[in-house]
Amino acid sequence: GTTTYNVGVIPKNSQLLTTTIRVAIVSNASGTATVSVGKTGTAQYLIANTNVKALGETSSIADAALDEADRFASDTLITATLIAAGTAATTGQVTVTFTYVQANNLQDVATA
């Protein structure tokens, strides 16, 4: 089935730097098992479905220069969505980490 977990909140005007999924203990679901990281309404906004049946780490880094486009206009709930098929898993541990700068450079200054 599909289960969505609340990971945390990025405050308004913050700039997201990185998002990371770390699989420390693999899922033993009999079918597939993936995790994505996103925000309410967009489950794969930050990281698309990632296999959690293998140890590893998946990261996304903010694109291009950090400017207004990288800021969150409002407090934004970050979610992790687990999709598993087959018999229910009895093992598995995934950590989601996101790094951001809070209220950074609220007024952009054009360079000469």
MONOR-V843706 format. One record per pair of residues at least 12 apart in sequence whose C-alpha atoms are under 7 Angstrom apart, sorted by the first residue. I is the first residue (numbers start at 1). J is the second residue. If there is no record, write none. Layout:
I|J / I|J
This chain:
1|83 / 1|84 / 1|85 / 2|81 / 2|82 / 2|83 / 2|84 / 3|81 / 3|82 / 3|83 / 4|79 / 4|80 / 4|81 / 4|82 / 5|79 / 5|80 / 5|81 / 6|78 / 6|79 / 6|80 / 7|78 / 7|79 / 7|80 / 8|77 / 8|78 / 9|75 / 9|76 / 9|77 / 9|78 / 10|75 / 10|76 / 10|77 / 11|74 / 11|75 / 11|76 / 11|102 / 12|72 / 12|73 / 12|74 / 12|75 / 13|71 / 13|72 / 13|73 / 13|74 / 13|102 / 13|103 / 14|71 / 14|72 / 14|100 / 14|101 / 14|102 / 14|103 / 14|104 / 15|70 / 15|71 / 15|72 / 15|100 / 15|101 / 15|102 / 15|104 / 16|62 / 16|70 / 16|71 / 16|99 / 16|100 / 16|101 / 17|61 / 17|62 / 17|99 / 17|100 / 18|59 / 18|60 / 18|61 / 18|62 / 18|98 / 18|99 / 19|46 / 19|59 / 19|60 / 19|61 / 19|97 / 19|98 / 19|99 / 20|57 / 20|58 / 20|59 / 20|60 / 20|96 / 20|97 / 20|98 / 21|57 / 21|58 / 21|59 / 21|94 / 21|95 / 21|96 / 21|97 / 22|56 / 22|57 / 22|58 / 22|94 / 22|95 / 22|96 / 23|52 / 23|55 / 23|56 / 23|57 / 23|93 / 23|94 / 23|95 / 24|55 / 24|93 / 24|94 / 25|55 / 25|91 / 25|92 / 25|93 / 26|52 / 26|53 / 26|54 / 26|55 / 26|91 / 26|92 / 26|93 / 27|52 / 27|53 / 27|89 / 27|91 / 27|92 / 28|53 / 28|89 / 28|90 / 28|91 / 28|92 / 29|84 / 29|85 / 29|86 / 29|87 / 29|88 / 29|89 / 30|86 / 30|87 / 31|84 / 31|85 / 31|86 / 32|84 / 32|85 / 33|51 / 33|52 / 33|53 / 33|83 / 33|84 / 33|85 / 34|49 / 34|50 / 34|51 / 34|52 / 34|82 / 34|83 / 34|84 / 35|49 / 35|50 / 35|51 / 35|52 / 35|80 / 35|81 / 35|82 / 35|83 / 36|48 / 36|49 / 36|50 / 36|80 / 36|81 / 36|82 / 37|79 / 37|80 / 37|81 / 38|78 / 38|79 / 38|80 / 39|76 / 39|77 / 39|78 / 39|79 / 40|77 / 40|78 / 40|79 / 43|81 / 46|60 / 47|60
